[in-house]
Amino acid sequence: MSSPNDPKEPEILEPIDDLMIAEHGDEHEHGERNHASSSVREIASRIPESLASIGRDISRTVERALAAKDDYVVAVKVSHEAQDRLEQLVQAGVFRSRADAAAFLIDEGIKSQHELFDRVALKLAEIERLRAELRGMVAKPE
């Protein structure tokens, strides 16, 4: 004798159509049921398309993450105008994302301000030299 939970003999269930609504009542109710049943079927028919879209989105995200392994991620606040400009570049097809557009513009801004960064580097070297000098002045003799 087998039990209901016997894995060798799985229980066979009758299929249940959860998308169906019982057919009884007046004509108005019948029309509403048909409409609801039709709406549910329409939504259910879109599920495979939605799942495929989610799969593509996940795949693109993983590809971008792998491609960006040598890049650094920095969260920045931008003005509404800057956000609009980044979005324009994406909509025009110049860049695939606002992040790509922002990265390009940051790199171009750094290149165009190379003289400023050269002066900053000299000042930082001078500051580090002064710090080392001060550390030498307060170091305990051994």
CNS distance restraints for C-alpha pairs under 8 A (distance, minus, plus):
assign (resid   2 and name CA) (resid   6 and name CA) 6.14 0.50 0.50
assign (resid   2 and name CA) (resid   9 and name CA) 7.53 0.50 0.50
assign (resid   4 and name CA) (resid  10 and name CA) 7.71 0.50 0.50
assign (resid   4 and name CA) (resid  11 and name CA) 6.64 0.50 0.50
assign (resid   5 and name CA) (resid  10 and name CA) 7.34 0.50 0.50
assign (resid   5 and name CA) (resid  11 and name CA) 7.75 0.50 0.50
assign (resid   6 and name CA) (resid  10 and name CA) 6.60 0.50 0.50
assign (resid  19 and name CA) (resid  37 and name CA) 6.29 0.50 0.50
assign (resid  19 and name CA) (resid  40 and name CA) 6.55 0.50 0.50
assign (resid  19 and name CA) (resid  41 and name CA) 6.84 0.50 0.50
assign (resid  20 and name CA) (resid  37 and name CA) 6.16 0.50 0.50
assign (resid  21 and name CA) (resid  33 and name CA) 6.34 0.50 0.50
assign (resid  21 and name CA) (resid  37 and name CA) 6.68 0.50 0.50
assign (resid  23 and name CA) (resid  30 and name CA) 6.84 0.50 0.50
assign (resid  23 and name CA) (resid  33 and name CA) 7.80 0.50 0.50
assign (resid  24 and name CA) (resid  29 and name CA) 7.97 0.50 0.50
assign (resid  24 and name CA) (resid  30 and name CA) 7.05 0.50 0.50
assign (resid  25 and name CA) (resid  29 and name CA) 6.01 0.50 0.50
assign (resid  25 and name CA) (resid  30 and name CA) 6.59 0.50 0.50
assign (resid  26 and name CA) (resid  30 and name CA) 6.22 0.50 0.50
assign (resid  27 and name CA) (resid  31 and name CA) 6.18 0.50 0.50
assign (resid  28 and name CA) (resid  32 and name CA) 6.33 0.50 0.50
assign (resid  29 and name CA) (resid  33 and name CA) 6.08 0.50 0.50
assign (resid  30 and name CA) (resid  34 and name CA) 6.22 0.50 0.50
assign (resid  31 and name CA) (resid  35 and name CA) 6.15 0.50 0.50
assign (resid  32 and name CA) (resid  36 and name CA) 6.04 0.50 0.50
assign (resid  33 and name CA) (resid  37 and name CA) 5.89 0.50 0.50
assign (resid  34 and name CA) (resid  38 and name CA) 5.93 0.50 0.50
assign (resid  35 and name CA) (resid  39 and name CA) 6.08 0.50 0.50
assign (resid  36 and name CA) (resid  40 and name CA) 6.11 0.50 0.50
assign (resid  37 and name CA) (resid  41 and name CA) 6.16 0.50 0.50
assign (resid  38 and name CA) (resid  42 and name CA) 6.09 0.50 0.50
assign (resid  39 and name CA) (resid  43 and name CA) 6.21 0.50 0.50
assign (resid  40 and name CA) (resid  44 and name CA) 6.06 0.50 0.50
assign (resid  41 and name CA) (resid  45 and name CA) 6.01 0.50 0.50
assign (resid  42 and name CA) (resid  46 and name CA) 6.58 0.50 0.50
assign (resid  43 and name CA) (resid  47 and name CA) 6.80 0.50 0.50
assign (resid  46 and name CA) (resid  50 and name CA) 6.19 0.50 0.50
assign (resid  47 and name CA) (resid  51 and name CA) 6.07 0.50 0.50
assign (resid  48 and name CA) (resid  52 and name CA) 6.14 0.50 0.50
assign (resid  49 and name CA) (resid  53 and name CA) 6.20 0.50 0.50
assign (resid  50 and name CA) (resid  54 and name CA) 6.20 0.50 0.50
assign (resid  51 and name CA) (resid  55 and name CA) 6.16 0.50 0.50
assign (resid  52 and name CA) (resid  56 and name CA) 6.26 0.50 0.50
assign (resid  53 and name CA) (resid  57 and name CA) 6.21 0.50 0.50
assign (resid  54 and name CA) (resid  58 and name CA) 6.17 0.50 0.50
assign (resid  55 and name CA) (resid  59 and name CA) 6.10 0.50 0.50
assign (resid  56 and name CA) (resid  60 and name CA) 6.15 0.50 0.50
assign (resid  57 and name CA) (resid  61 and name CA) 6.16 0.50 0.50
assign (resid  58 and name CA) (resid  62 and name CA) 6.18 0.50 0.50
assign (resid  59 and name CA) (resid  63 and name CA) 6.16 0.50 0.50
assign (resid  60 and name CA) (resid  64 and name CA) 6.14 0.50 0.50
assign (resid  61 and name CA) (resid  65 and name CA) 6.14 0.50 0.50
assign (resid  62 and name CA) (resid  66 and name CA) 6.13 0.50 0.50
assign (resid  63 and name CA) (resid  67 and name CA) 6.06 0.50 0.50
assign (resid  64 and name CA) (resid  68 and name CA) 5.99 0.50 0.50
assign (resid  65 and name CA) (resid  69 and name CA) 6.42 0.50 0.50
assign (resid  68 and name CA) (resid  72 and name CA) 7.72 0.50 0.50
assign (resid  78 and name CA) (resid  82 and name CA) 5.88 0.50 0.50
assign (resid  78 and name CA) (resid  83 and name CA) 6.38 0.50 0.50
assign (resid  79 and name CA) (resid  83 and name CA) 6.25 0.50 0.50
assign (resid  80 and name CA) (resid  84 and name CA) 6.23 0.50 0.50
assign (resid  81 and name CA) (resid  85 and name CA) 6.22 0.50 0.50
assign (resid  82 and name CA) (resid  86 and name CA) 6.15 0.50 0.50
assign (resid  83 and name CA) (resid  87 and name CA) 6.16 0.50 0.50
assign (resid  84 and name CA) (resid  88 and name CA) 6.17 0.50 0.50
assign (resid  85 and name CA) (resid  89 and name CA) 6.47 0.50 0.50
assign (resid  86 and name CA) (resid  90 and name CA) 6.51 0.50 0.50
assign (resid  86 and name CA) (resid  98 and name CA) 5.34 0.50 0.50
assign (resid  86 and name CA) (resid 101 and name CA) 6.00 0.50 0.50
assign (resid  86 and name CA) (resid 102 and name CA) 6.73 0.50 0.50
assign (resid  87 and name CA) (resid  91 and name CA) 6.08 0.50 0.50
assign (resid  87 and name CA) (resid  98 and name CA) 6.09 0.50 0.50
assign (resid  88 and name CA) (resid  92 and name CA) 5.99 0.50 0.50
assign (resid  89 and name CA) (resid  93 and name CA) 6.39 0.50 0.50
assign (resid  89 and name CA) (resid  94 and name CA) 5.35 0.50 0.50
assign (resid  89 and name CA) (resid  95 and name CA) 6.08 0.50 0.50
assign (resid  89 and name CA) (resid  98 and name CA) 7.68 0.50 0.50
assign (resid  89 and name CA) (resid 101 and name CA) 6.79 0.50 0.50
assign (resid  90 and name CA) (resid  94 and name CA) 5.84 0.50 0.50
assign (resid  90 and name CA) (resid  95 and name CA) 4.96 0.50 0.50
assign (resid  90 and name CA) (resid  96 and name CA) 5.79 0.50 0.50
assign (resid  90 and name CA) (resid  97 and name CA) 5.70 0.50 0.50
assign (resid  90 and name CA) (resid  98 and name CA) 6.27 0.50 0.50
assign (resid  90 and name CA) (resid 101 and name CA) 7.34 0.50 0.50
assign (resid  95 and name CA) (resid 100 and name CA) 6.10 0.50 0.50
assign (resid  95 and name CA) (resid 101 and name CA) 5.74 0.50 0.50
assign (resid  96 and name CA) (resid 100 and name CA) 6.63 0.50 0.50
assign (resid  96 and name CA) (resid 101 and name CA) 7.88 0.50 0.50
assign (resid  97 and name CA) (resid 101 and name CA) 6.43 0.50 0.50
assign (resid  98 and name CA) (resid 102 and name CA) 6.01 0.50 0.50
assign (resid  99 and name CA) (resid 103 and name CA) 6.07 0.50 0.50
assign (resid 100 and name CA) (resid 104 and name CA) 6.26 0.50 0.50
assign (resid 101 and name CA) (resid 105 and name CA) 6.28 0.50 0.50
assign (resid 102 and name CA) (resid 106 and name CA) 6.07 0.50 0.50
assign (resid 103 and name CA) (resid 107 and name CA) 6.20 0.50 0.50
assign (resid 104 and name CA) (resid 108 and name CA) 6.17 0.50 0.50
assign (resid 105 and name CA) (resid 109 and name CA) 6.01 0.50 0.50
assign (resid 106 and name CA) (resid 110 and name CA) 6.21 0.50 0.50
assign (resid 107 and name CA) (resid 111 and name CA) 6.27 0.50 0.50
assign (resid 108 and name CA) (resid 112 and name CA) 6.14 0.50 0.50
assign (resid 109 and name CA) (resid 113 and name CA) 6.20 0.50 0.50
assign (resid 110 and name CA) (resid 114 and name CA) 6.17 0.50 0.50
assign (resid 110 and name CA) (resid 117 and name CA) 7.83 0.50 0.50
assign (resid 113 and name CA) (resid 117 and name CA) 6.54 0.50 0.50
assign (resid 114 and name CA) (resid 118 and name CA) 6.08 0.50 0.50
assign (resid 115 and name CA) (resid 119 and name CA) 6.35 0.50 0.50
assign (resid 116 and name CA) (resid 120 and name CA) 6.21 0.50 0.50
assign (resid 117 and name CA) (resid 121 and name CA) 6.05 0.50 0.50
assign (resid 118 and name CA) (resid 122 and name CA) 6.43 0.50 0.50
assign (resid 119 and name CA) (resid 123 and name CA) 6.28 0.50 0.50
assign (resid 120 and name CA) (resid 124 and name CA) 6.11 0.50 0.50
assign (resid 121 and name CA) (resid 125 and name CA) 6.21 0.50 0.50
assign (resid 122 and name CA) (resid 126 and name CA) 6.26 0.50 0.50
assign (resid 123 and name CA) (resid 127 and name CA) 6.12 0.50 0.50
assign (resid 124 and name CA) (resid 128 and name CA) 6.14 0.50 0.50
assign (resid 125 and name CA) (resid 129 and name CA) 6.22 0.50 0.50
assign (resid 126 and name CA) (resid 130 and name CA) 6.28 0.50 0.50
assign (resid 127 and name CA) (resid 131 and name CA) 6.21 0.50 0.50
assign (resid 128 and name CA) (resid 132 and name CA) 6.20 0.50 0.50
assign (resid 129 and name CA) (resid 133 and name CA) 6.22 0.50 0.50
assign (resid 130 and name CA) (resid 134 and name CA) 6.20 0.50 0.50
assign (resid 131 and name CA) (resid 135 and name CA) 6.12 0.50 0.50
assign (resid 132 and name CA) (resid 136 and name CA) 6.17 0.50 0.50
assign (resid 133 and name CA) (resid 137 and name CA) 6.39 0.50 0.50
assign (resid 134 and name CA) (resid 138 and name CA) 6.50 0.50 0.50
assign (resid 135 and name CA) (resid 139 and name CA) 5.97 0.50 0.50
